[in-house]
Amino acid sequence: MKRYFSLILDFIFVLFFGVFIGILFFILSFESTHLIAGRTLHLSKDILTYAYLLIVPFVLLIIPCAMMLYKTRHRKNPFGSFICYTILVLVIWMGLFPLHFIVSNKLLPKIVPYEQLDQDTELSKGYFRTVNDETHYYLEDSVDNSAYVVTIDSKSEPERVPFFHNIDISKEIEPYNDPLVKFSMQDTSFSLLSQLQSLFSTLLRIWNKNFLAWLCILSFVFALASPYAFIRISSWRLINSFCCLMGFIFVLGINILYFYPQFDSVRSSLYELFYGHGAFSFFSKNELDAPLLFINLIIGFIFTISGILIFTVKNKGNK
């Protein structure tokens, strides 16, 4: 009993610690992306609210993987551990996720849209900035994506340097607001911000559609949790951890790639196969993705059966 209680305490600790670290990372990423040289940072309550709303689903999504890796090192009483793991996964997806989305639906109308969080995009004067192999000194603050500058270095027009003119500052600096910041952080990517927003929007849309749609997501949950079957396939715990992690990443990858534009033709073929003869009309009427549901179920069963078979054969070989 102490061991199971300890697992629950570890789960709570990882949840709160993960949310705390995630919010710090979100704030760092957001402020770096929207930073403008010479301007002070403004940490508004709306930014903190979005940090909480976007980070919690991500942390809840990866906690089962952390729990699997934890169990590869603490393998006593496998049946009891499996029951405890199953209960915690169900608590996450049938309790914590719905609770988070109920709170989200109440908070979102009270804050500004995510795209409008930072409206201060005018660049400050008195700084050297490089865009498109040209170095400019900003003589005035930019207005409506236009800035009056003196160009002191230009590969395209070296004979004219120096010269005064207006430039368009809206190009070649995304996702940053300031080319000076982009130049300083050119090896750093903050694309995770858009991925977090996409994850939150997708799950919230499924939750708001209807409860049946949310129940169908259990096929994804089953596939995501099924690598747990690999925690005892080898006497080497590193191999068990590697298999669990790769299985978890594989399921996530399949579900992400499924919606990529490059796979539109594959999805269309699957929809025709499933819905073309009216066999799965219940799913189409309720706007449920039957192909993805069955893909996740198949992956989940393959992982689960494979793990059990490997563990059984290994144990028989050791006797």
C-alpha positions in Angstrom: 0.0 0.0 0.0 2.9 2.4 0.8 4.3 1.8 -2.6 1.1 2.7 -4.4 0.6 5.8 -2.2 4.2 6.8 -3.1 3.4 6.4 -6.8 0.4 8.8 -6.4 2.6 11.3 -4.5 5.2 11.1 -7.2 2.5 11.6 -9.8 1.3 14.8 -8.0 4.8 16.1 -7.6 5.7 15.5 -11.3 2.4 17.2 -12.4 3.0 20.3 -10.4 6.7 20.5 -11.1 6.1 19.9 -14.8 3.5 22.6 -14.9 5.8 25.0 -13.1 8.8 24.4 -15.3 6.5 24.5 -18.4 5.0 27.9 -17.5 8.6 29.3 -17.0 9.6 27.9 -20.4 6.5 29.3 -22.0 7.1 32.8 -20.5 10.7 32.7 -21.6 9.8 31.6 -25.1 6.9 34.1 -25.5 8.9 37.1 -24.2 11.9 36.2 -26.2 9.8 35.9 -29.4 8.1 39.2 -28.8 11.0 41.1 -27.3 12.0 44.5 -28.9 15.4 46.0 -28.1 15.0 49.0 -25.9 11.5 48.1 -24.6 10.7 46.7 -21.2 9.0 43.3 -20.9 5.3 43.3 -19.9 4.2 40.1 -18.1 0.4 40.5 -18.1 -2.1 38.2 -16.5 -3.3 37.2 -19.9 0.1 35.8 -20.8 0.2 33.9 -17.5 -3.3 32.6 -18.1 -2.3 31.3 -21.6 0.9 29.8 -20.1 -1.3 27.8 -17.7 -3.9 26.8 -20.3 -1.4 25.6 -22.9 1.2 23.9 -20.6 -1.2 21.8 -18.5 -2.4 19.6 -21.5 1.2 19.1 -22.6 2.2 18.0 -19.1 -0.8 15.7 -18.7 0.0 14.2 -22.1 3.6 13.2 -21.2 3.1 12.2 -17.6 2.1 8.6 -18.5 5.4 8.2 -20.3 7.2 9.5 -17.2 5.3 7.0 -15.1 6.2 4.1 -17.5 9.9 5.0 -17.2 9.5 5.2 -13.5 8.0 1.7 -13.4 10.9 0.2 -15.4 13.1 0.9 -12.3 10.5 -0.1 -9.7 9.1 -3.4 -11.0 7.8 -5.1 -7.8 4.2 -6.4 -7.8 3.6 -5.9 -11.5 -0.2 -6.6 -11.3 -0.8 -4.0 -8.6 1.4 -1.5 -10.4 -0.5 -2.1 -13.6 -3.8 -1.4 -11.9 -2.4 1.7 -10.3 -1.0 2.9 -13.6 -4.4 2.3 -15.4 -6.3 4.2 -12.7 -3.9 7.2 -12.9 -4.2 7.3 -16.7 -8.0 7.2 -16.5 -7.9 10.0 -13.9 -5.8 12.1 -16.3 -8.0 11.7 -19.3 -11.4 11.3 -17.8 -10.9 13.7 -14.8 -8.0 16.2 -15.1 -8.4 16.9 -18.8 -12.1 17.5 -18.7 -11.7 19.7 -15.5 -9.0 21.7 -17.3 -11.2 22.3 -20.3 -14.2 23.3 -18.1 -11.9 25.9 -16.5 -10.5 26.9 -20.0 -14.0 27.6 -21.4 -14.6 29.9 -18.4 -11.3 31.7 -18.7 -11.0 32.2 -22.5 -13.9 34.7 -22.9 -12.3 36.8 -20.2 -8.9 37.3 -21.8 -7.7 38.7 -25.2 -7.2 36.2 -28.1 -3.8 34.6 -28.2 -2.9 36.3 -31.5 -3.5 39.7 -29.9 -1.4 39.2 -26.8 1.4 41.4 -28.1 0.4 44.4 -30.2 3.6 46.4 -29.6 5.6 45.5 -32.8 7.1 48.9 -33.6 10.9 48.8 -33.5 12.8 51.4 -31.4 15.3 53.9 -32.8 19.0 54.0 -31.9 19.9 50.4 -32.8 21.8 48.7 -35.5 19.8 45.8 -37.1 20.6 43.4 -39.9 17.9 42.2 -42.4 18.5 40.5 -45.7 22.3 41.0 -45.6 21.9 44.7 -45.0 22.8 46.6 -41.8 20.7 49.6 -40.9 20.8 52.2 -38.1 17.3 53.1 -37.1 16.9 56.9 -37.0 13.3 56.9 -35.9 10.9 54.4 -34.3 9.1 52.4 -36.9 5.5 53.1 -37.8 3.2 50.6 -39.5 6.0 48.2 -40.4 8.0 51.0 -42.0 11.2 52.6 -40.5 13.5 55.4 -41.6 17.1 54.2 -41.5 20.6 54.8 -42.7 22.0 51.7 -44.4 25.7 51.3 -43.6 26.3 47.9 -45.2 24.6 46.4 -48.2 25.8 43.4 -50.4 23.3 44.2 -53.1 24.2 48.0 -53.4 27.6 48.4 -51.9 28.4 51.5 -54.0 25.5 53.5 -52.5 26.5 53.0 -48.8 25.7 54.9 -46.7 22.2 56.0 -47.8 19.0 57.1 -46.1 15.6 55.5 -46.9 12.5 53.8 -45.5 12.4 50.0 -45.2 9.7 47.4 -44.8 10.4 45.7 -41.5 7.6 43.1 -41.7 9.6 40.5 -43.7 12.3 38.0 -42.8 12.0 38.3 -39.0 9.2 35.8 -38.1 8.6 34.5 -35.5 10.4 37.3 -33.8 9.3 41.0 -33.5 12.8 42.4 -33.7 15.5 41.3 -36.3 18.1 42.1 -33.6 16.6 39.5 -31.3 16.4 37.0 -34.2 20.0 37.5 -35.1 21.0 37.0 -31.4 18.9 33.8 -31.1 19.2 32.4 -34.7 20.0 28.9 -33.4 17.1 28.8 -31.0 13.7 27.6 -32.2 10.4 28.4 -30.4 8.2 26.4 -32.7 7.0 24.5 -29.6 4.7 27.5 -28.8 2.7 26.9 -31.9 2.7 23.2 -31.2 1.4 23.8 -27.7 -1.4 26.0 -29.0 -2.3 23.4 -31.7 -2.5 20.7 -29.0 -4.6 22.7 -26.7 -7.0 23.9 -29.6 -7.4 20.3 -30.9 -8.2 18.7 -27.6 -10.5 21.6 -26.5 -12.4 21.3 -29.8 -12.9 17.6 -29.3 -14.1 18.2 -25.7 -16.5 20.9 -26.9 -17.9 18.8 -29.7 -19.7 16.2 -27.5 -18.8 13.7 -24.8 -19.0 10.9 -27.3 -16.1 12.4 -29.3 -14.1 12.6 -26.0 -14.9 9.0 -25.3 -13.5 8.0 -28.7 -10.2 9.7 -27.8 -9.8 6.7 -25.4 -8.5 4.8 -28.4 -5.6 7.2 -28.5 -5.2 7.0 -24.7 -5.1 3.2 -25.0 -2.4 3.3 -27.8 -0.4 5.9 -25.8 -0.5 3.8 -22.6 0.1 0.4 -24.3 3.9 0.7 -24.3 3.6 -0.1 -20.6 3.6 -3.7 -21.7 7.3 -3.3 -22.5 8.4 -2.5 -18.9 9.5 -6.1 -18.2 10.4 -7.5 -21.6 14.1 -7.6 -20.8 16.3 -8.0 -17.7 18.1 -4.8 -18.9 16.1 -1.8 -17.6 17.7 0.5 -20.2 16.2 -1.6 -23.0 12.8 -1.6 -21.3 13.0 2.2 -20.9 14.0 2.7 -24.5 11.2 0.5 -25.8 8.6 2.3 -23.7 9.9 5.7 -24.8 10.0 4.8 -28.5 6.6 3.2 -28.3 5.2 6.4 -26.8 6.9 8.6 -29.4 5.7 6.3 -32.2 2.0 6.7 -31.1 2.4 10.5 -30.8 4.1 10.6 -34.2 1.4 8.6 -36.0 -1.4 10.8 -34.6 0.5 14.0 -35.5 1.5 12.9 -39.0 -2.1 11.7 -39.7 -3.2 15.3 -39.9 -0.3 16.6 -41.9 -1.3 18.1 -45.4 1.2 15.6 -47.0 -1.1 12.8 -45.9 -4.3 14.2 -47.2 -4.5 11.6 -50.0 -4.0 8.8 -47.4 -6.7 10.2 -45.2 -9.1 10.5 -48.2 -8.5 6.9 -49.1 -9.1 5.8 -45.6 -12.3 7.8 -45.4 -13.5 6.3 -48.6 -12.7 2.8 -47.3 -14.5 3.3 -44.0 -17.4 5.6 -45.0 -17.8 4.7 -48.7 -20.3 1.8 -48.2 -22.1 3.3 -45.3 -20.7 0.7 -42.9 -19.5 3.3 -40.4 -22.3 5.9 -40.9 -22.6 6.3 -37.1 -19.0 7.7 -37.0 -19.6 10.0 -40.0 -22.9 11.3 -38.6 -21.2 12.2 -35.3 -18.1 13.6 -37.0 -15.9 11.0 -35.5 -12.6 9.9 -37.2 -13.2 6.1 -37.5 -9.9 5.4 -39.4 -7.7 7.1 -36.7 -9.7 5.4 -33.9 -9.0 1.9 -35.5 -5.4 2.8 -36.2 -4.9 3.6 -32.5 -6.7 0.4 -31.4 -4.6 -1.7 -33.7 -1.3 -0.1 -32.5 -2.5 -0.5 -28.8 -3.3 -4.2 -29.2 -0.1 -4.9 -31.1 2.1 -3.3 -28.4 0.1 -4.9 -25.6 0.1 -8.4 -27.1 3.8 -8.1 -28.2 4.9 -7.1 -24.7 3.0 -9.9 -23.0 4.3 -12.5 -25.5 7.9 -11.4 -25.2 7.7 -11.4 -21.4 6.0 -14.9 -21.4 8.6 -16.4 -23.7 11.5 -14.8 -21.8 10.2 -16.2 -18.5 9.7 -19.7 -20.0 13.3 -19.6 -21.3 14.7 -18.7 -17.9 13.0 -21.7 -16.2 
